[in-house]
Amino acid sequence: MPVLRLRFRLRMLSAAALIGLSIPALAATDAQMSAALDAARDQQWQRVDEGLIAGHVLAGYVEYHRLRGRLPNVSSGEVQAFIQRYSDSPLSEWMRGQAIANYGYAGRDNDLLAVADGVPDGTARQCYYYSALLDRSPMEARAAGRELWLTGSSQPNACDGLFNRLRADGTIDDRAVWERKMLAWQAGETGLSSYLGGLLGGQWQGALDTVEAVNRNPQMITQAPACLGPQCAASAAFYQAAMQRYTRENTPAALNTWQNIAPRLGLDSQAQRAIEEELAFYALVRSVPGSIGWVDSVLPGLESERVLELRVRRALEERRWQDVLNWIALMPAGQQENSRWQYWLARAHEQLGNHGAAEARYREAALDRSFYGFAAAEKLGVPYRLNNERSHFDDYSRERTANMAVVQRTEALMRIGEDGLANSEWLHAARTLPPAEARALADYAAQRQWYPLLVQTTIAGEMWDALDWRFPPAYRESFLRWGSQTGVDPYLLMAITRRESAYNPVALSPAGARGLMQLMPGTAAQVARQLGLSDPGPYGVLDPELNIRLGSTYLRDKLSRYQGNRLAAAAAYNAGPGRVDQWLGSGVESFDLFVESIPFRETRDYVQAVLSYRVIFESLANGGDSQGVTLLSDNEQQVRYDRALLALR
């Protein structure tokens, strides 16, 4: 602290003492706190004025970095005191994780177990945890350690100590080494696979030679012995790995090979089921000719939700309505009760003339707030079940929320540009606070118009029925303006944006799409030229107003391409118009069959989400009333989904 400021502060304190007043400590400004935090991150403690920042709401962040820098040479008691002091902040869990990692590395097992609160997150910390636990709970630690061992990829160096101890006590035996080698071979991790092979003795040489032969030529699996390794210990893992590799490389050949070799192998039911589940999945995905009979013969015993889904979709593609009923009936209850499958049960019954059963299934589906739930409601002519849950907060309760420590910390972090830490603070509270307090945070975020954070709050707090918060009026005026100018339904624009970015204006996808409506830079440049604008570049496109303008224009062009059909346009927005043109080439007679015919799960889910979100946005704009709101237009429900849907170009 500069000398003049220190003297001034001392004079103020002396004067206050003479007249009996108490003067609060002079708290650091946000700028001073930000500088202190930067210094703390770098462990530059000579730049931190501890007395100055002591009263700041973010002082705990500096304390966190000081304690972190002293690890592992800190008692577990001091760490636990910090965790308790900041139990309402993510600082507590971050410190716990840092302590586990540092104590584990230093071999301070008792301190590690003292601060651990159950199994930690992260493979490295789990390895340290179970290594420390070996002496206290050997059975639990050995079982968990073996599970950590059995992976096809390299594990962190932190696991070496645990694995060495488990190899020494026989928990990780030669069979476990072989099983991991097969997982690595299956995953294409050749270096790890070779290393693990070197750990095996001469009894495994025949099995190792077989792997090399099949690796060079997958068809050599037909000549592989049924019994591999000591007491056939290598057989099951080898055939699972070899068949999985072959199935993904050449499914028709793999299926033919499996049908020839399976009877002589005598594999246990678990290994055989794993092989056949993978084969059935890829046979359906790749439409392997002549495979459907075999798939149908093994499917009832596979207990596979993903293969049953594919089999129902194949039955829909072929309009085999009785098969639709039969295969859905084999789904586990949790899968079968989904509104999607209730809807298709209804459609199948309807096609087969079972009108009573169809209505019952439609009514079950219509209870759900989803694409198929809304479609079922339209079939029945009943209102959509939005199940919107609203909360009321008065001025007093909002003031109390504003004074919560987490709110104070979040706002302070936002003020100093630490948005990532601010989000972590807020969402930690939303996950861990009692529901009433978490909802108070959501209301506060809504009042402050923190729309991206509001949506994340509803997810963290599992507020699935709080539609006003899940679908807030973010950028509403911009959507109305550009929707009007481009002729695009503004609620459709809102729905696409909600699905694409959840209102994060700087969202960046792994593929490079940017901003609210997730435009690729090339697409943004093309649409900008079309509008007579200059190329906004990768950063200019992040401007919310421009992003919405360009996205609205791009969506307008997709709608024009498909004669206003929103299902096809939404699919094209996600997967590209070239793919949608190709899918329309198959030709289906109804909207629901078109959705199920989309080969990409992401795009199927996307189309359903966008259309159902659009219903919700329009209903909320009507005060929560869905009367007059429709999922699809008459044309979208009645048109045939084929190449005729493409506008003349």
Secondary structure as the mmCIF struct_conf table of DSSP 4:
data_model
#
loop_
_struct_conf.conf_type_id
_struct_conf.id
_struct_conf.beg_label_comp_id
_struct_conf.beg_label_asym_id
_struct_conf.beg_label_seq_id
_struct_conf.end_label_comp_id
_struct_conf.end_label_asym_id
_struct_conf.end_label_seq_id
HELX_RH_AL_P HELX_RH_AL_P1 VAL A 3 ILE A 19
TURN_TY1_P TURN_TY1_P1 GLY A 20 GLY A 20
HELX_LH_PP_P HELX_LH_PP_P1 ALA A 27 THR A 29
HELX_RH_AL_P HELX_RH_AL_P2 ASP A 30 ARG A 41
TURN_TY1_P TURN_TY1_P2 ASP A 42 GLN A 43
HELX_RH_3T_P HELX_RH_3T_P1 TRP A 45 ARG A 47
HELX_RH_AL_P HELX_RH_AL_P3 GLU A 50 ILE A 53
TURN_TY1_P TURN_TY1_P3 ALA A 54 GLY A 55
BEND BEND1 HIS A 56 HIS A 56
TURN_TY1_P TURN_TY1_P4 VAL A 57 LEU A 58
HELX_RH_AL_P HELX_RH_AL_P4 ALA A 59 ARG A 70
TURN_TY1_P TURN_TY1_P5 LEU A 71 PRO A 72
BEND BEND2 ASN A 73 VAL A 74
HELX_RH_AL_P HELX_RH_AL_P5 SER A 76 ARG A 85
TURN_TY1_P TURN_TY1_P6 TYR A 86 ASP A 88
BEND BEND3 SER A 89 SER A 89
HELX_RH_AL_P HELX_RH_AL_P6 PRO A 90 ALA A 106
TURN_TY1_P TURN_TY1_P7 GLY A 107 GLY A 107
HELX_RH_AL_P HELX_RH_AL_P7 ASP A 109 VAL A 115
BEND BEND4 GLY A 118 VAL A 119
HELX_LH_PP_P HELX_LH_PP_P2 PRO A 120 PRO A 120
BEND BEND5 ASP A 121 GLY A 122
HELX_RH_AL_P HELX_RH_AL_P8 THR A 123 LEU A 133
TURN_TY1_P TURN_TY1_P8 LEU A 134 ARG A 136
BEND BEND6 SER A 137 SER A 137
HELX_RH_AL_P HELX_RH_AL_P9 PRO A 138 TRP A 149
BEND BEND7 GLY A 152 SER A 153
HELX_LH_PP_P HELX_LH_PP_P3 SER A 154 PRO A 156
HELX_RH_3T_P HELX_RH_3T_P2 ASN A 157 CYS A 159
HELX_RH_AL_P HELX_RH_AL_P10 ASP A 160 ALA A 168
TURN_TY1_P TURN_TY1_P9 ASP A 169 GLY A 170
BEND BEND8 THR A 171 ILE A 172
HELX_RH_AL_P HELX_RH_AL_P11 ASP A 174 GLN A 186
TURN_TY1_P TURN_TY1_P10 ALA A 187 GLY A 188
HELX_RH_AL_P HELX_RH_AL_P12 THR A 190 GLY A 197
TURN_TY1_P TURN_TY1_P11 GLY A 198 LEU A 199
BEND BEND9 LEU A 200 LEU A 200
HELX_RH_3T_P HELX_RH_3T_P3 GLY A 202 TRP A 204
HELX_RH_AL_P HELX_RH_AL_P13 GLN A 205 ARG A 216
HELX_RH_3T_P HELX_RH_3T_P4 PRO A 218 GLN A 223
BEND BEND10 ALA A 224 ALA A 224
BEND BEND11 ALA A 226 CYS A 227
BEND BEND12 GLY A 229 GLY A 229
HELX_RH_3T_P HELX_RH_3T_P5 PRO A 230 CYS A 232
TURN_TY1_P TURN_TY1_P12 ALA A 233 ALA A 234
HELX_RH_AL_P HELX_RH_AL_P14 SER A 235 GLU A 249
HELX_RH_AL_P HELX_RH_AL_P15 THR A 251 LEU A 265
HELX_RH_AL_P HELX_RH_AL_P16 SER A 269 VAL A 285
TURN_TY1_P TURN_TY1_P13 ARG A 286 SER A 287
TURN_TY1_P TURN_TY1_P14 PRO A 289 GLY A 290
HELX_RH_AL_P HELX_RH_AL_P17 ILE A 292 VAL A 298
HELX_RH_3T_P HELX_RH_3T_P6 LEU A 299 GLY A 301
TURN_TY1_P TURN_TY1_P15 LEU A 302 LEU A 302
HELX_RH_AL_P HELX_RH_AL_P18 GLU A 305 GLU A 317
TURN_TY1_P TURN_TY1_P16 GLU A 318 ARG A 319
HELX_RH_AL_P HELX_RH_AL_P19 TRP A 321 ALA A 329
TURN_TY1_P TURN_TY1_P17 LEU A 330 LEU A 330
BEND BEND13 MET A 331 MET A 331
HELX_RH_AL_P HELX_RH_AL_P20 ALA A 333 GLN A 336
TURN_TY1_P TURN_TY1_P18 GLU A 337 GLU A 337
BEND BEND14 ASN A 338 ASN A 338
HELX_RH_AL_P HELX_RH_AL_P21 SER A 339 GLN A 351
TURN_TY1_P TURN_TY1_P19 LEU A 352 GLY A 353
HELX_RH_AL_P HELX_RH_AL_P22 HIS A 355 ALA A 365
TURN_TY1_P TURN_TY1_P20 ALA A 366 LEU A 367
BEND BEND15 ASP A 368 SER A 370
HELX_RH_AL_P HELX_RH_AL_P23 PHE A 371 LEU A 380
TURN_TY1_P TURN_TY1_P21 GLY A 381 GLY A 381
HELX_RH_AL_P HELX_RH_AL_P24 ASP A 395 ALA A 402
TURN_TY1_P TURN_TY1_P22 ASN A 403 ASN A 403
BEND BEND16 MET A 404 MET A 404
HELX_RH_AL_P HELX_RH_AL_P25 ALA A 405 ARG A 415
TURN_TY1_P TURN_TY1_P23 ILE A 416 GLY A 417
HELX_RH_AL_P HELX_RH_AL_P26 ASP A 419 THR A 432
BEND BEND17 LEU A 433 LEU A 433
HELX_RH_AL_P HELX_RH_AL_P27 PRO A 435 GLN A 447
TURN_TY1_P TURN_TY1_P24 ARG A 448 GLN A 449
HELX_RH_AL_P HELX_RH_AL_P28 TYR A 451 ALA A 460
TURN_TY1_P TURN_TY1_P25 GLY A 461 GLU A 462
TURN_TY1_P TURN_TY1_P26 TRP A 464 ASP A 465
HELX_RH_AL_P HELX_RH_AL_P29 LEU A 467 ARG A 470
BEND BEND18 PHE A 471 PHE A 471
TURN_TY1_P TURN_TY1_P27 ALA A 474 TYR A 475
HELX_RH_AL_P HELX_RH_AL_P30 ARG A 476 THR A 486
TURN_TY1_P TURN_TY1_P28 GLY A 487 GLY A 487
HELX_RH_AL_P HELX_RH_AL_P31 PRO A 490 GLU A 500
TURN_TY1_P TURN_TY1_P29 SER A 501 TYR A 503
TURN_TY1_P TURN_TY1_P30 PRO A 505 VAL A 506
STRN STRN1 LEU A 508 LEU A 508
TURN_TY1_P TURN_TY1_P31 PRO A 510 ALA A 511
STRN STRN2 ARG A 514 ARG A 514
TURN_TY1_P TURN_TY1_P32 GLY A 515 GLN A 518
STRN STRN3 LEU A 519 LEU A 519
HELX_RH_AL_P HELX_RH_AL_P32 PRO A 521 GLN A 530
TURN_TY1_P TURN_TY1_P33 LEU A 531 GLY A 532
HELX_RH_AL_P HELX_RH_AL_P33 GLY A 537 GLY A 540
TURN_TY1_P TURN_TY1_P34 VAL A 541 LEU A 542
BEND BEND19 ASP A 543 ASP A 543
HELX_RH_AL_P HELX_RH_AL_P34 PRO A 544 ARG A 561
TURN_TY1_P TURN_TY1_P35 TYR A 562 GLY A 564
HELX_RH_AL_P HELX_RH_AL_P35 ARG A 566 ALA A 575
HELX_RH_AL_P HELX_RH_AL_P36 PRO A 577 LEU A 584
TURN_TY1_P TURN_TY1_P36 GLY A 585 SER A 586
STRN STRN4 VAL A 588 VAL A 588
BEND BEND20 GLU A 589 SER A 590
HELX_RH_AL_P HELX_RH_AL_P37 PHE A 591 SER A 597
BEND BEND21 PRO A 599 PRO A 599
HELX_RH_AL_P HELX_RH_AL_P38 ARG A 601 ALA A 621
TURN_TY1_P TURN_TY1_P37 ASN A 622 GLY A 624
TURN_TY1_P TURN_TY1_P38 GLN A 627 GLY A 628
BEND BEND22 LEU A 631 LEU A 632
HELX_RH_AL_P HELX_RH_AL_P39 ASP A 634 GLN A 638
BEND BEND23 VAL A 639 VAL A 639
STRN STRN5 TYR A 641 TYR A 641
BEND BEND24 ASP A 642 ASP A 642
HELX_RH_3T_P HELX_RH_3T_P7 ARG A 643 LEU A 645
BEND BEND25 LEU A 646 LEU A 646
HELX_LH_PP_P HELX_LH_PP_P4 ALA A 647 LEU A 648
#
